[in-house]
């Protein structure tokens, strides 16, 4: 395709001027395949709007955008949660844009490490500040190699809820501790006044000492809904 000159903001379709002055109308989904990025100015694509930004060799398309409901990180991988989707909205290796979240160290273009229907992990050195709540001594452990179960003294109400993030530390066998997870944080699968379960490879209770470890609620200092994760095509 001929070199792009000046661009026009449009809605529903994209109007691209050829060198001979002839306008070509194309569906936005087809733009990326038709443009030669070495010969054009940068364009930002948001839904069906195109804006000429500056002279460089990149094109950025914005697609799926989700509000972030939670953030936590280990210093190498950051996890952002969002409302449950029918299918994982992003794929490993994909570049996504994180905006207006918690800090400049997390915002920006990030590479997806993994993604499920309700959270995405990206490579990032960001470590959101957080507080620990509902820290309880563990009185019993059991595991299937897939799901771990911890017991604690009976509480007036369930101290955790499905989807909460928890940190587990100080237990023997050590495989029950969440330091063995990629995020060092586990997601609650179920909980009641005496028991909480989470995904874990741990099994057995050899050398377990009641009360010698804790399970704690992990609470990032983050306002749910403040920020987005979006598709970005470069």
TAFENDA-V492811 format. One record per pair of residues at least 4 apart in sequence whose ideal C-beta (glycine too) atoms are under 8 Angstrom apart, sorted by sequence separation. I is the first residue (numbers start at 1). J is the second residue. D is the distance in Angstrom with one decimal. If there is no record, write none. Layout:
# TAFENDA-V492811
I&J&D  I&J&D
This chain:
# TAFENDA-V492811
10&14&5.9  17&21&6.6  18&22&4.9  26&30&5.0  27&31&7.7  30&34&5.9  31&35&6.0  36&40&6.7  45&49&7.4  73&77&6.6  74&78&7.7  85&89&5.3  90&94&5.2  102&106&6.0  103&107&7.0  104&108&7.7  106&110&7.7  115&119&7.3  116&120&7.8  143&147&6.8  144&148&7.9  155&159&5.2  160&164&4.7  181&185&6.8  191&195&6.9  208&212&8.0  222&226&7.1  10&15&5.0  17&22&7.6  18&23&7.6  26&31&6.0  35&40&5.6  45&50&5.8  46&51&8.0  73&78&3.7  101&106&5.3  115&120&4.4  143&148&4.2  171&176&4.4  175&180&5.9  178&183&7.9  179&184&5.4  181&186&6.0  190&195&7.7  191&196&4.4  17&23&5.8  18&24&6.0  44&50&7.5  72&78&7.3  73&79&6.7  90&96&5.6  101&107&5.7  114&120&7.4  115&121&7.1  142&148&7.4  143&149&6.8  160&166&6.3  171&177&5.4  174&180&7.5  178&184&5.5  190&196&7.3  191&197&7.3  8&15&5.1  16&23&7.1  17&24&7.8  43&50&5.3  44&51&5.1  71&78&6.8  72&79&5.5  82&89&8.0  100&107&7.0  114&121&4.8  141&148&7.0  142&149&4.9  152&159&7.9  170&177&7.2  178&185&5.9  190&197&4.8  7&15&7.9  15&23&5.2  16&24&5.0  26&34&6.2  43&51&6.6  71&79&7.2  98&106&5.7  99&107&5.6  112&120&5.9  113&121&4.3  141&149&7.2  168&176&6.0  169&177&5.5  178&186&4.7  188&196&5.9  189&197&4.6  7&16&7.2  8&17&7.8  15&24&7.6  16&25&7.9  43&52&6.3  44&53&5.7  70&79&8.0  71&80&5.5  98&107&5.3  99&108&8.0  112&121&7.2  113&122&6.1  141&150&5.7  168&177&5.3  169&178&7.3  188&197&7.3  189&198&5.6  7&17&7.5  15&25&5.9  16&26&6.7  42&52&7.8  43&53&6.6  70&80&7.2  71&81&7.6  98&108&6.3  112&122&5.8  113&123&5.9  140&150&7.1  141&151&7.7  168&178&4.6  169&179&7.2  188&198&5.9  189&199&6.7  6&17&6.3  14&25&7.1  41&52&5.6  42&53&4.6  70&81&4.0  97&108&7.1  98&109&7.9  111&122&6.3  140&151&3.9  167&178&5.5  187&198&6.3  4&16&6.2  5&17&5.4  13&25&5.1  14&26&5.7  41&53&7.0  42&54&5.2  68&80&5.0  69&81&4.9  97&109&5.6  98&110&5.4  110&122&3.7  111&123&5.0  138&150&5.0  139&151&5.1  166&178&7.1  186&198&3.8  187&199&7.0  4&17&6.9  13&26&7.2  14&27&7.6  41&54&6.5  42&55&7.3  68&81&6.9  69&82&5.7  96&109&7.3  97&110&7.6  110&123&6.3  138&151&7.0  139&152&5.7  186&199&6.6  5&19&7.1  13&27&6.7  14&28&5.4  31&45&7.1  41&55&5.0  42&56&4.8  45&59&7.4  68&82&6.0  69&83&6.6  95&109&5.4  96&110&5.9  110&124&5.9  138&152&6.0  139&153&6.5  186&200&7.0  1&16&8.0  13&28&7.3  16&31&7.8  41&56&7.1  42&57&7.8  45&60&6.6  47&62&7.5  67&82&6.3  95&110&7.2  137&152&6.3  2&18&4.7  3&19&6.1  42&58&5.3  43&59&5.4  44&60&5.5  45&61&4.1  46&62&4.8  66&82&4.1  67&83&7.3  95&111&6.0  96&112&5.9  136&152&4.1  137&153&7.2  1&18&7.6  2&19&4.3  14&31&5.7  28&45&6.4  40&57&7.5  42&59&6.6  43&60&7.4  45&62&5.8  66&83&7.1  94&111&7.5  95&112&7.6  136&153&7.1  167&184&7.0  2&20&7.5  42&60&7.2  44&62&7.3  80&98&6.8  93&111&6.6  94&112&4.6  106&124&5.3  150&168&6.9  167&185&5.9  168&186&6.5  181&199&8.0  16&35&7.8  31&50&7.7  38&57&5.5  40&59&7.3  66&85&7.6  93&112&6.4  105&124&6.9  136&155&7.7  166&185&7.0  167&186&7.6  181&200&7.7  196&215&6.2  28&48&5.6  37&57&5.1  92&112&5.5  105&125&6.0  106&126&3.7  165&185&4.8  166&186&5.3  178&198&7.8  180&200&7.6  37&58&6.7  80&101&7.1  91&112&6.4  92&113&6.4  105&126&4.3  165&186&7.1  166&187&7.9  180&201&7.3  28&50&7.3  37&59&5.8  90&112&4.9  92&114&5.8  106&128&7.7  165&187&6.2  166&188&5.9  180&202&7.9  66&89&6.5  92&115&7.0  103&126&5.9  136&159&6.4  164&187&7.4  165&188&7.5  35&59&6.4  91&115&6.5  96&120&7.1  98&122&6.9  102&126&7.1  163&187&6.4  164&188&4.4  176&200&6.4  64&89&5.1  90&115&4.4  103&128&7.5  134&159&4.1  163&188&6.3  175&200&6.9  64&90&7.8  89&115&6.9  96&122&6.9  102&128&5.3  134&160&6.7  150&176&7.2  162&188&5.7  175&201&6.1  176&202&4.5  32&59&6.5  88&115&4.4  161&188&6.6  162&189&6.8  164&191&7.5  175&202&3.8  31&59&7.6  78&106&5.6  88&116&5.7  148&176&5.6  160&188&4.8  162&190&6.3  175&203&7.8  32&61&6.4  88&117&5.8  162&191&6.9  173&202&6.2  31&61&7.6  68&98&7.9  71&101&5.9  87&117&6.7  90&120&5.3  138&168&7.6  141&171&6.4  161&191&6.3  166&196&6.8  168&198&7.7  4&35&6.9  71&102&5.6  86&117&7.2  89&120&7.6  160&191&4.0  173&204&6.3  78&110&7.7  85&117&5.0  88&120&8.0  141&173&7.5  143&175&7.7  159&191&7.2  166&198&6.5  173&205&7.1  1&34&5.5  3&36&7.7  28&61&7.8  68&101&5.8  73&106&7.3  84&117&5.2  85&118&7.0  138&171&6.1  143&176&6.8  158&191&5.0  173&206&6.3  185&218&5.3  1&35&6.2  7&41&6.9  14&48&7.9  84&118&4.5  158&192&5.2  159&193&7.9  173&207&6.8  1&36&5.8  4&39&7.1  13&48&7.3  62&97&7.2  71&106&7.2  83&118&6.9  132&167&7.1  141&176&5.4  158&193&5.7  172&207&4.8  173&208&6.9  3&39&4.3  4&40&4.0  7&43&6.3  12&48&5.2  14&50&5.0  77&113&5.7  82&118&6.3  157&193&6.5  160&196&5.1  172&208&5.7  177&213&7.4  3&40&6.6  4&41&6.2  11&48&5.6  81&118&5.9  82&119&7.0  156&193&7.3  159&196&7.8  171&208&7.2  172&209&6.5  176&213&7.5  10&48&7.6  11&49&6.2  81&119&4.3  82&120&7.6  155&193&4.7  10&49&7.1  80&119&6.5  154&193&5.4  155&194&7.4  9&49&6.0  10&50&6.3  79&119&5.6  80&120&5.5  154&194&5.3  172&212&7.0  9&50&6.4  79&120&7.3  80&121&8.0  153&194&7.8  171&212&7.2  172&213&7.4  8&50&7.8  9&51&5.6  79&121&5.0  80&122&7.1  147&189&6.5  152&194&6.6  170&212&6.1  171&213&3.4  7&50&6.2  78&121&7.0  151&194&5.6  152&195&7.7  170&213&3.7  7&51&7.3  8&52&7.9  77&121&5.2  78&122&5.5  151&195&5.2  152&196&7.7  169&213&6.4  170&214&5.8  7&52&3.6  77&122&7.2  78&123&7.9  118&163&7.8  150&195&6.8  168&213&7.0  169&214&6.0  6&52&6.6  77&123&6.4  78&124&3.9  149&195&5.9  150&196&5.4  168&214&7.4  76&123&7.1  77&124&6.9  149&196&7.5  150&197&7.7  168&215&5.0  169&216&7.6  76&124&7.7  78&126&5.0  149&197&4.8  167&215&7.5  168&216&7.7  70&119&8.0  76&125&6.8  148&197&6.6  166&215&5.6  167&216&5.0  75&125&5.7  78&128&7.7  147&197&5.5  148&198&5.8  166&216&6.4  73&124&6.2  75&126&8.0  147&198&7.2  148&199&7.6  166&217&5.9  167&218&5.1  73&125&8.0  75&127&5.1  147&199&6.2  148&200&3.6  165&217&7.4  166&218&6.0  73&126&4.9  74&127&7.1  146&199&6.9  147&200&6.7  164&217&6.0  165&218&4.1  73&127&5.0  146&200&7.6  148&202&4.9  164&218&7.8  165&219&7.9  73&128&5.7  146&201&7.5  165&220&7.9  72&128&5.8  145&201&5.8  71&128&5.0  143&200&5.8  145&202&7.5  160&217&6.2  72&130&6.6  143&201&7.8  145&203&4.7  159&217&7.0  143&202&4.1  144&203&6.2  143&203&4.2  121&182&7.5  141&202&7.4  142&203&7.9  143&204&7.0  121&183&7.2  142&205&6.5  152&215&6.7  141&205&5.3  140&205&7.6  150&215&5.3  141&208&5.5  140&208&7.6  140&210&6.7  139&210&4.8  138&210&7.5  139&211&6.4  137&210&8.0  138&211&7.2  137&211&4.6  138&212&7.8  138&213&4.6  137&213&7.4  138&214&6.3  137&214&5.8  138&215&5.7  136&214&6.3  135&214&5.3  136&215&5.6  135&215&7.5  136&216&7.5  135&216&4.0  134&216&6.7  135&217&7.4  133&216&7.2  134&217&4.2  132&216&4.6  133&217&4.4  132&217&6.8  132&218&6.8  133&219&5.4  132&219&7.2  130&218&5.9  131&219&4.9  130&219&5.7  130&220&4.5  131&221&6.8  129&220&7.3  130&221&5.9  128&220&4.7  129&221&4.5  72&165&6.2  128&221&6.6  128&222&6.1  70&165&7.4  79&183&5.6  77&182&6.3  77&183&6.5  79&185&7.6  74&182&7.7  74&183&5.9  120&229&6.0  74&184&5.4  72&183&6.9  72&185&5.7  102&220&7.9  102&221&7.9  102&222&5.7  107&227&7.9  101&222&7.7  109&232&5.9  101&226&7.2  102&227&7.2  109&234&7.6  100&226&6.5  101&227&3.5  100&227&4.6  101&228&8.0  99&227&6.4  100&228&6.5  98&227&7.1  99&228&5.4  98&228&7.6  97&228&7.9  98&229&5.6  99&230&7.1  97&229&7.3  96&229&5.5  97&230&4.7  96&230&6.3  97&231&7.7  96&231&6.2  97&232&4.3  96&232&5.7  94&231&7.6  95&232&5.3  95&233&7.6  90&229&7.6  95&234&6.1  90&231&7.2  89&231&7.8  72&218&6.5  80&227&7.8  82&229&6.6  72&220&5.1  71&220&5.3  80&229&5.5  70&220&6.1  71&222&4.9  70&222&6.3  68&222&8.0  70&224&6.5  69&224&4.6  68&224&7.7  69&225&6.5  71&227&7.6  68&225&7.2  67&225&4.9  68&226&7.2  68&227&4.2  67&227&7.3  68&228&6.3  67&228&5.9  68&229&6.1  66&228&6.4  65&228&5.2  66&229&5.4  65&229&7.4  66&230&7.4  65&230&4.0  64&230&6.6  65&231&7.4  63&230&7.0  64&231&4.7  62&230&5.4  63&231&3.5  62&231&6.5  61&231&7.3  62&232&6.5  63&233&7.4  61&232&7.1  60&232&5.9  61&233&4.1  60&233&6.9  59&233&7.5  60&234&6.3  59&234&7.2  58&234&5.9  32&233&6.2
